[in-house]
Amino acid sequence: MKRFLIWFIPGLIVGALLMLGGRKVIDKTSTNEYCVSCHIHPAADISWKRSVHYETQSGYRVACVECHLPPNGNGYLWAKGKIGMRDLWSYWTKDSASFNWNERGRLEVARGHVYESSCIKCHENLFPLKLTKAGEDAHLYYKQTKKTPELHCINCHLNAGHYIEGYTHGSNKTFGSVSSAPKEIFNESTRVTGFTSFTEQIPKSSISFRMIAIPGGKFKMGSPADEPFRKADEGPVREVEISPFFMAEVEVTWDEYLAFYAQTAAEGRSSDTEAMKSKKKSATDAISGATPPYGQPDQGWGMGQRPAISFTYHAAETYCKWLSSVTGKTYRLPTEAEWEYACRAGTSTPYFFPGDPNKFEKSGLRAKLSKNDTSVINTFIIYRGNSTSKTQTPDKVKANPFGLKNMLGNVAEFCSDWYQQDAYSLYSDEEIKDPRGPESGEGHVIRGGSFLDAAGGVRNAARNHTRNDDWLKTDPQIPKSIWWYSDCFNVGFRVVCKFDEKTGKL
């Protein structure tokens, strides 16, 4: 017994000291000051101090670890040790100036650094008395589908811990109220009397955009079996003939889309005075436009000349119908064949400029390689290697040989065809003229790749398709929007105009 006490009492004292010391170490390394000493994010501390978690109604200030670690009893120590080692390694071995902070701030990334269990620990009651009806619907949807991996509290509350300028969650009633476009108002659309490029004017707006005359011709659609990064749905290669048509120089911009929104949306639809007097709807008002979006569709990147994003295929089709109505021409989405023909612009290589996809892919994913390795692709394409994880304006790239910008990269583009993986094999071996795709499919074709894709995904022949249900998984509205996607920020579209009697064809 004496021997036991001789060993037990010192051991107890040492154990107690270790526990007390360990507790102090944990407490010391859990302070905001300690977090900031390693996490050298240029704006993290400032944005936290501007957030609703800093100046709360109760006066309590939420600390870094209360969001970025799970609650005690939910794997707190394990998570703290694992994340701490990772962060120390990064602090000692990496240059914080080389980090892509825009990329780290994206919702898809942020979900991996914020613990949902920590949100629920503080916000136990998801249906407080002052919650709005829209908030009740959103929280009810969350409760019903909370096991969905993509659904997280920060899907709607991304700015709770770090303030984001202009961020909105809920119905965005003021969306589209400000435009960067010039204020001269056009009374009529541009008259076209022949097959030549022209600048279209949208009546009752200050918006104009360039349409390029694309000459008809023949080309080989798809990619050969030996093309790097080729997928099975890119073949077999078929020879296709395309009739002349007009195509927009750039993807539909926010300025262009907001002209449509202002004239047709459920909030603030324009009216023709004379038509109202005679109790008849104008051609514009006959087309019902989008309801206000939930949140900020531009993701806070800015509008103006950036490509419009976050809207559904239905919204893009409706825009084309509206544009046809107000201009008196025949506007629509391009067929897949028209899109690839216009993108290739007479070339038959993986891109419409010289270059090896393998080399571009490696260079774009490894920033330390020579800039000479990516100088060519950076001249023509906004992709993962140079996009800084967001869309860019058209002035950042040069046009293809037809005069079209951003056919590859920036945002992927809707086409009118239904998507089928074996669509090309359904065509005969004989020459095909103006194909319009299968009669049905799994969503619609999208082409060109986007700012999120590496070099292999932005080739001329690369194909993809819409995923309507997946792109609406985190939409908390009941029913879900038919106009806006909640989970797709990298797809837009450009319009084509038919060369017919309305544009000078005899």
Buried (B, 14 or more C-beta within 10 A) or exposed (E): EEEEEEEEEEEEEEEEEEEEEEEEEBEEBBEBEBBBEBBBBEEBBEBBBBBEBBEEEEEEEBBBBBBBBBBEEEBBEEBBEEBBEEEEEBEEEEEEEEBEBBBBBBBEEBBEEBBBEBBEBEEEEBEEEEBEEBBBBBBBBBEEEEEEEBBBBBBBBBBBBBBBEEBBBBBBEEBBEEBEBEEEEBEEBBEBEEBEBBEBBBBBBBBBBBBBBBEBEEBBBBBBEEBBBBBEBBBBBBBBBBEEBBBBBBBBBBBBBBBBBBBBBEBBBBEBEEBEEEEEEBEBBEBEBBBBBBBBBBBBBBBEBBBBBBBBBEBBBBBBBBBBBBBBBBBBBBBBBBBBBBBBBEBEBBBBBEBBBEBBBBBBEEEEBEEEBBEBBBEBBBBBBBBBBBBBBBEBBEBBEBBBBBBBBBBBBBBBBBBBBEBBEEBEEEEBEEBEBBEEBEBBBBBBBBBBBBBBBBBBBBBBBBBBEEBBBBBBBEEBBBBBBBBBBBBBBBBBBBBEEBBBEE
